[in-house]
């Protein structure tokens, strides 16, 4: 699957036009996030996966950087701690899932507990097979709780990954991102791609993965924002009337406001 999909924007995509469309998507997303927060009936979980340097941090910054921070949380998942290893692998994940009204973004996720162990052989094969089932059940449970789940795989080329590694070596503002293990893990590129193929096959039945061409950041950002906006728009969310659900409450509030304005000599 991955070999047949280009990691680059199609030649027909015009960068200037895409950027305009992206800006429009962000304006819509800002409004939709406010609706989601006010309605308080469902939540959104966004899962970002990809090879090292595929642009997960950058996606968070550009797609979600202008959204009201009261309604958005980002959780990066690193290697489990010694304490986390003593629990089931989903425990550290579950406590960061979103409550109603919130958008939570996973920078890496529970899928790392399949990827790394399978590539490196840390976990017995029979146990790994069961993890696919556990993950599917976990995500279905979240859906039952009215959590909308997006799963994005940021698909980059080997050449683009090397160029991004090089920037981490030559740009002072990127030094902090450099990790010697990134280069060693890149040698296992094909192994990781095979495991991702298995994940797409086994964990896409009801909550499909979207493979995002990620060599071109502007196109990546546009595609992700477009899918999220289209889904949230389809929900037809409404602002709750709250206190004003009763007409007498509305009239009472209007009268109280008129009285207060009169006391302050404020004209309508």
Steps between C-alpha positions, in 0.01 A plus 500: 500500500762755606731422208221587258415833662708806427622698803496818291225742406353428156627716217149635451502654850580872485681611815350850511146371454549226758627751756190716451278195546698402809450843658126466435503159666669642810233770531233231479684281749518785750123540484435126512724457803298765683181313409645172621603658829165673558281208396695266732350181354801339333877512482768472232816288505760556230773238465819597315738222402794490264868431466749720685503854354170443321365829636283414799615801705467727199147377432396581855650849471353596164159330505411552865718793603225761457225312682383614844741322739217448751359232273814327372758277666807336346658186641829367359569137584861402555652171606302363799653567839605220736177549695284504185649165395352343815143572381306398191619692195176696458491644852734789422297573186149486641550772760580750223188440289274806458193585709193656339567831331874443458737424213796288604792431269726199541851558365574129462256276681404150613614377158860546614434200729466289188756669277812503714452161670428329169797655316740428787346177624441624855161330539403140411313468172185351653475792744551752220216344302266554793604865523334567165172373645546701820561818300193447284286439808649805671420727207149359467442572867608860446259524207218377724587793727442738205868547426569574134832344403728609216803285420759666277817336372749762380660338198846633411773371272839374614663792321283757678571338836877530442463866403311571820761317705763719332316816606515376859877489466546838334233728651541609864123526542476131404789364710268405785311261275805293412509152652775256394247218510305661214773411251534145628123451486494634144705195401191295589281699263368196312422315823295791629317532170400132517361541851308810396350302215378243754355776717312649204365154419397398852398832651298677230169316477284759680749781563706526182849640469566794270839489332619859460769590243736690732809595300335838430393657827252740342313213335512285814349776711226563247393135475484449876307823562261416215411155636444626853287796388284287272432248774419760765274691261306179433406478870272807475599615847290772666571753772290415806247762613586440864326745731305645208327171418203653687350814348424650842869478590592690186251779575619517861862533385409770247313700764787468746748618238282800407480595867875469543568711189262765629685515832825559310343745254583274209280536192418208274 
